[in-house]
Amino acid sequence: MSLRYEVVTELAAAERIVAAWNELLDRSICNRAFSSPVWFLAACQVQPELTPWLALAWRDECLAGVLPLAVRPETQEAVFPNSMSNYNDLIVANGDVAAAAGLFERMLSECGYFRRLDLKWIRQDSNLAAALQALAGRRELADCYLSDREYFYIALPPTQAEYLASRSRAFRKGVSRTQRRAAADGLTMHELTPADLPPERLVELFLRLHFSRFGEQSAFRPGLPNTPFAELALPILFAQRRLHVLSVQKEQHILALDLLFRGARSLCAWNGGYPPEAECWSPGRLLLLFGIQRAYQLGLEEYDLLRGNQKWKTSCANQIRAVGRIVLER
């Protein structure tokens, strides 16, 4: 069945396909938050200097592909519009390489919209990578994929006990010590749902704990678009259960929070925080262990630590994933 293509440059038009986009996303290999319509719409709303450029592929009346880009008018550069994303991709149903390649090829023909393409955080197993492979005969695509960063993640063995057994003796001792102290002091771990925490209260709680942990080093400090972006996107993603919220609590008091996004086969640890007075309980380690446990309970294959090479990630990860970018000059 042939494909029909469309380019949308108005957010109102993009909003009309949200339901179809979400349905396609749930049949894809893409991250359920980073590739969602709410992520794209919120990113464009808080960055009015960008012009939305949403490329769509249709089979009859069914949405078959989405490439959610934006253009910087002053440079005519096309980009994925949000730096808070850790993975970006073209959204098609799992295995639909024809739609991915067709949409990407159609985008290349739209020379009037942009002069440069700089697409960051592209996995080697992504739909965009599959599209490049399918279009390998096109000369202008030669060497356009550049390996850029390495992400640490945990490929989950059959049981959590096997995972812990694979870690160093020092790691296992630290885990046991942290868990004993938490139990002795009455700390408990919980996954919060919208029934426990109204979505509209999530961002205030998250930002308060995040600033307590990171202060002026926070990516959500004033002057950046990330705080208004979080206020728009996170409550909706939480209500849709594309965002998992894990907490460390003492009685009813929330000491620490961790936000994890759903991948097709993974939980992805994105951001969190806790105040200095909670440091004695190693809440980061408690949340890591609880996140891994939840990934097992959900039947997932990975616990993804995403961007960053902090020492704690190297101590608990057992795999490294190369993530790159696609750069094309027109």
C-alpha positions in Angstrom: 0.0 0.0 0.0 1.5 3.4 -1.0 2.4 6.1 1.4 1.1 9.7 1.4 3.2 12.4 3.0 2.4 15.6 4.8 4.4 18.4 6.6 2.8 20.1 9.6 4.2 23.5 10.8 1.4 24.6 13.1 1.0 23.2 16.6 -2.8 23.3 16.3 -2.6 20.9 13.4 -0.2 18.7 15.4 -2.6 18.5 18.3 -5.2 17.0 16.1 -3.2 13.8 15.5 -2.2 13.2 19.2 -4.4 10.1 19.6 -3.2 8.5 16.3 0.4 9.4 17.3 0.1 7.8 20.7 -1.4 4.7 19.2 1.5 4.4 16.7 4.0 5.0 19.4 2.7 2.1 21.5 3.4 -0.2 18.5 6.9 1.1 18.0 10.4 0.5 19.4 10.6 4.2 20.5 10.8 5.5 24.0 7.2 6.2 25.2 8.0 9.6 26.6 10.8 11.1 24.5 9.0 10.2 21.2 5.5 11.2 22.5 3.3 14.0 21.1 3.2 15.7 24.5 7.0 15.8 24.6 7.1 17.4 21.1 4.3 19.9 21.7 5.6 21.0 25.1 9.2 21.5 23.7 7.8 23.7 20.9 5.6 25.7 23.2 8.5 26.7 25.5 10.8 27.5 22.6 8.9 29.9 20.4 12.1 30.7 18.5 11.7 27.3 16.9 9.3 26.5 14.0 7.6 23.1 14.3 8.4 20.8 11.4 6.4 17.6 11.8 6.7 15.2 8.9 4.0 12.6 8.6 3.4 9.4 6.6 -0.1 8.0 6.0 -1.4 4.7 4.6 -4.9 5.6 3.5 -6.3 7.2 6.7 -3.9 5.5 9.1 -0.9 7.3 10.5 2.2 5.2 9.6 5.2 7.5 10.4 6.1 10.6 12.4 9.3 12.6 12.3 9.0 15.3 15.0 11.5 18.0 14.1 11.7 21.8 14.5 13.6 24.4 12.5 15.7 27.3 13.7 14.7 30.0 11.2 17.9 32.1 11.7 20.2 29.2 10.7 17.7 27.0 8.8 18.8 24.1 10.9 16.4 21.2 11.6 16.7 19.5 15.0 14.8 17.5 17.6 13.5 20.3 19.7 14.3 19.3 23.3 17.7 18.8 25.0 16.0 17.0 27.9 15.4 14.0 25.6 18.0 11.1 25.8 16.8 9.2 22.8 15.2 10.6 19.6 13.8 8.8 16.7 11.4 8.6 13.8 8.2 6.8 15.0 6.8 3.9 12.9 5.3 0.6 13.9 7.9 -2.0 14.9 9.6 -3.4 11.8 8.0 -0.9 9.3 11.3 0.0 7.6 9.4 1.0 4.4 7.6 3.8 6.2 10.7 4.9 8.1 12.8 5.0 4.9 10.0 6.6 2.8 9.5 9.4 5.4 13.2 10.1 5.8 13.7 10.2 2.0 10.7 12.5 1.6 12.2 14.8 4.3 15.4 15.0 2.3 13.4 16.3 -0.7 11.9 19.2 1.3 14.9 21.4 0.6 12.9 24.7 1.0 12.5 24.3 4.8 16.1 23.8 6.0 19.7 23.8 4.9 21.2 21.7 7.7 20.1 18.6 9.6 21.5 17.9 13.1 19.7 15.1 14.8 21.1 14.1 18.2 20.8 11.0 20.4 20.1 8.4 17.7 20.5 4.8 18.8 22.2 2.3 16.4 19.1 0.1 16.7 16.7 3.0 16.0 14.2 3.5 13.2 16.3 6.3 11.8 19.3 4.0 11.7 17.2 1.4 9.8 16.1 4.1 7.4 19.7 5.1 6.7 20.6 1.5 6.0 17.7 1.1 3.6 18.7 4.3 1.8 22.4 3.4 1.8 22.6 3.9 -2.0 22.1 7.6 -1.7 25.5 9.3 -1.9 24.6 12.3 0.4 23.9 9.9 3.2 27.4 8.4 3.3 29.1 8.9 6.6 26.2 11.2 7.9 25.8 9.1 11.1 28.5 10.0 13.7 29.0 8.1 16.9 28.8 10.6 19.7 28.3 9.3 23.2 28.1 6.1 25.3 25.2 5.3 27.6 25.4 2.8 30.4 22.6 0.4 31.0 21.8 -2.9 32.7 20.8 -5.9 30.5 18.7 -7.7 33.1 19.6 -11.4 33.6 16.8 -13.8 34.4 16.7 -12.8 38.1 17.6 -9.9 40.3 19.7 -12.2 42.4 21.8 -13.1 39.4 22.3 -9.4 38.6 23.6 -8.7 42.1 25.8 -11.8 42.0 27.4 -10.4 38.9 28.5 -7.1 40.6 31.6 -6.6 42.7 32.0 -7.6 46.3 32.2 -4.0 47.3 29.0 -3.2 45.4 27.1 -6.1 47.1 28.3 -5.1 50.5 27.2 -1.5 49.9 23.8 -2.7 48.9 23.4 -4.9 52.0 24.5 -2.1 54.3 22.2 0.5 52.7 19.2 -1.9 52.8 19.8 -2.8 56.5 20.0 0.8 57.6 16.9 1.8 55.6 14.9 -1.1 57.2 16.2 -0.2 60.6 15.1 3.4 60.3 11.7 2.6 58.9 12.2 3.7 55.3 10.0 2.2 52.6 10.0 2.2 48.8 6.9 3.1 46.8 5.9 3.6 43.2 3.5 6.6 43.2 0.5 6.6 40.9 -1.9 9.4 40.0 -4.2 8.1 42.7 -1.4 8.7 45.3 0.0 12.0 43.9 -2.2 14.2 41.7 -0.4 14.8 38.4 -0.6 18.6 38.9 1.4 18.3 42.1 4.2 16.2 40.7 6.3 18.9 39.2 6.4 21.1 42.3 7.5 18.1 44.4 10.1 16.9 41.8 11.6 20.4 41.4 11.8 21.0 45.2 13.7 17.7 45.7 15.8 18.2 42.6 17.0 21.7 43.6 17.7 20.4 47.1 20.1 17.8 45.6 21.7 19.8 42.7 21.2 23.5 43.5 22.8 25.8 40.9 24.0 22.8 38.9 20.4 21.9 38.2 19.3 21.7 34.5 16.0 23.3 35.8 17.5 26.5 37.1 15.7 29.8 36.2 16.3 31.1 32.7 16.2 27.8 31.0 13.2 26.4 29.2 13.3 23.1 31.1 11.1 24.1 34.0 8.2 25.3 31.9 8.7 22.2 29.7 8.5 20.0 32.8 5.3 21.8 34.0 3.6 21.1 30.6 4.8 17.6 29.9 5.4 15.6 33.1 1.8 15.7 34.5 0.4 14.4 31.2 3.1 11.6 30.9 2.5 10.6 34.5 -1.3 10.5 34.0 -0.7 8.3 30.9 1.7 6.1 32.9 4.5 6.7 30.4 6.3 8.2 33.4 7.0 6.1 36.5 7.6 7.9 39.8 9.5 6.1 42.5 9.9 7.3 46.1 11.7 6.7 49.3 9.5 7.5 52.3 9.6 7.6 56.0 6.1 7.1 57.2 4.1 9.5 55.0 7.0 11.8 54.3 8.6 11.6 50.8 12.4 11.8 51.3 13.5 11.2 47.7 12.1 10.9 44.2 13.2 9.3 40.9 11.4 9.8 37.6 11.7 6.9 35.0 10.4 6.9 31.5 9.1 3.8 29.8 11.0 2.4 26.8 9.5 -0.3 24.6 11.6 -2.9 26.6 13.1 -0.8 29.4 12.8 1.5 32.3 14.9 4.7 31.8 16.1 6.5 34.9 15.8 10.2 33.9 16.0 12.5 36.9 15.3 12.8 40.6 16.4 14.4 43.9 16.5 14.5 47.6 17.5 16.9 50.4 21.0 16.8 52.0 19.6 15.5 55.3 18.5 12.3 53.5 22.1 11.5 52.2 22.8 9.3 55.2 20.4 6.7 53.8 22.0 6.6 50.3 18.6 7.3 48.6 20.1 7.1 45.2 21.2 3.6 45.7 17.8 2.7 47.2 16.0 4.1 44.2 18.3 2.3 41.8 17.6 -1.1 43.5 13.9 -0.4 43.5 13.9 0.7 39.9 15.6 -2.5 38.9 13.1 -4.5 40.9 10.2 -2.7 39.2 11.8 -3.4 35.8 11.8 -7.1 36.6 8.2 -7.0 37.9 7.1 -5.3 34.6 8.8 -8.0 32.6 11.3 -5.7 30.9 14.7 -6.4 29.5 16.7 -3.4 30.5 17.2 -0.8 33.2 18.7 2.2 31.3 20.9 4.8 33.0 20.7 7.1 30.0 23.2 9.9 29.3 26.1 10.6 31.6 29.3 8.7 32.7 29.1 9.2 36.5 31.1 6.7 38.5 28.0 5.2 40.1 26.7 4.2 36.6 29.9 2.4 35.7 29.7 0.4 39.0 26.2 -1.0 38.3 26.0 -1.2 34.5 26.9 -4.3 32.6 26.4 -2.9 29.1 27.3 0.2 27.1 25.3 1.5 24.2 26.8 3.8 21.5 24.5 6.8 20.7 25.2 9.1 17.8 23.8 11.9 15.6 22.9 12.4 12.0 24.5 15.5 10.4 23.7 16.6 6.9 24.6 19.8 5.1 22.2 20.8 2.2 
